[in-house]
């Protein structure tokens, strides 16, 4: 079994932090984003988001040959 790593998501709205957390724990991305907004209103997310955006590594880019092929 491959060990999963917490990384920023390639499916981003801002910096990919919430998407990366959602992919890591297996929750829907919208759920994590809504919870993050609630934490932000409690002033927890305001400080944590920039820190996580700086610390979390970016997800590796996935190469898709079909995007480069011409029909």
N, C-alpha and C positions, 0 to 999 in steps of 0.2 A: 504494500500500500504506500502510495506516494505521500510524503509529508506536505501539507498545504501551507503556503506562505502568505502572510498578510501583505498585499500590495495594493497600490492604487488601481482603480478600474480603468480600462480603456473606454468603457461606456460612461462618459463623464458629463456632469452638469456644470460643476465648477472645476474642481481639481481632482476628482475621482476618489475622495476619501470615503464618502458614504457608500458609493458603489463597491469599493474594495472591501469595506467592512461587511456589507451585505453578501458579497460573494464568499467571503471567508466563513461566515456563520450559516450561510444557506438560507437567508431570509430574502423576501422580495425587496428590491432596491427602494421602492416607494415607501415601504414601511420604515426602513432605516432612515430615509431622508425626513419623513414626518417626525419621527422620534428625535432626530437631531435638531429640528426646528423647535420642538418643545424644550429640549435641553438648552438651546440658545436663549429662550425666553427666561430660563432660570439661571442664565449667565454662566452655565457650565460649558456650553458649546463655543462661546465666543473666544475663549482662551485655548480650548483643546483643538479646534479645527486647524488653525494655522500651524500649531505644533505638529499635529499629525501629518499635515500636508508637507511639511519640511522633512519629517523623519521617515515616512513610509516610502519604500522604493516604488518606482513605476513598474507596472506589469510589462512583461516582455511583449513586444509587438508580434502578432501572429501573421505570418506570411500567407497570403492567399493568391495562388497562381491564377485563378479565374479572374481576378480583378485586372490582370495585365494582358490577358488574352483578348484578341480582337475577333469578333464574329465574322 
